[in-house]
Amino acid sequence: MGKIYCVISRIFHPSITSAVGFSAIAMAFQLRLSVIILFLIFYGIMPYIMVYFLKIKGKVSNIFVTERKERPLMFALTYPLYLIVPFLLYLDNTRNIVTYLSICYAFNTLLLAIITLKFKISLHESSIAGIVSAVIYIFGFTYVFLLFLPLIVGISRIKLKQHTLAQVFFAFVFITFLTVTELYLYYNIL
């Protein structure tokens, strides 16, 4: 049974979840292929390569960066990528909900980086909870079944002893609250 939790953790690595989630939302809004490629490169491939490089150099113990003390370096290297995306989308005249979500993603990642200095939070859970919350908010409760994804990711992180229930629960609640609040602001105030 332990292998299935490892597989779930690998499939829902934050880089993969973010890249696939943003790409799916971009496809739903029928954005150009170049936008989808942008998400795949800057939210998926490049962060994963950077973390893998840190692993090879011995700066992090594993590709999941499970040690809290190793996370500031990971955030410092990958965070600029998350700032580049909204800038490139703006230059490309892609000024819609997807661009707004990319700005929110950069902001939320910064908050997670600050939190992780004092409290280990599940980045796996944060990533999938943010994407699922966004999909449900934007496209409706037809997609509420997707809530099983944060559940299985959270369970896998706990079963692998990478996080406590509190770390997973806080990640889910915090990012879901942020995402819903940010989308509410976009649709009702901005």
Secondary structure, DSSP 8 states (H G I E B T S, - for coil): -HHHHHHHHHHT-HHHHHHHHHHHHHHHTT--HHHHHHHIIIIIIHHHHHHHHHHHTTSSSSTT--SGGGHHHHHHHHHHHHHHHHHHHHHTT--SHHHHHHHHHHHHHHHHHHHHTTS---HHHHHHHHHHHHHHHHH-GGGGGGGHHHHHHHHHHHHTTSS-HHHHHHHHHHHHHHHHHHHHHHHHT-
